[in-house]
Amino acid sequence: MKIKHTLLALTATALISNTAHAAIEIDEEDFGPTYGSAVLDITVAKPLQLVGAVAGTALHAVGLPFSMASGSVESSYKTLVVKPWSALSRCVGCTEAYDNYRNAHQINPNEVRIVVDRPSEIIINTDQNVVVNPR
């Protein structure tokens, strides 16, 4: 009987610890560029994005009479011109999610960011006044 309770307690502990590890799993792909993603972005993705942006702009110019006839000039412009050119301005090696996160945060010159263990980081705000009263 005692062995049965011990095995039941060990099984429950094992099940609880497995779900706890799964609960803290973080997808690191959304947290900044890696060396490999930066190299691939510079050598492959950015040149292809440039070709796509130029081709999209040319396609928009050619299809402009048809877009005007259907009243979809603005959506055509956003899809064929704005999106490809804005993809070129994304940081090198960054995913779209990380670039949106980075652009959403305002840059504070009094803030120091230290990456501890990717994706964790420590943010130290240095705009606080420190007063030392000598005695």
Buried (B, 14 or more C-beta within 10 A) or exposed (E): EEEEEEEEEEEEEEEEEEEEEEEEEEEEEBBBBEEEBBEBBEEEBBEEBBEBBEEBBEBBEEBEEEBEEEEEBEEBBEBBBBEBBEBEEBBEBBBEEBBEBEEEEEEEEEEEEEEEEEBEEEEEEEEEEEEEEEE
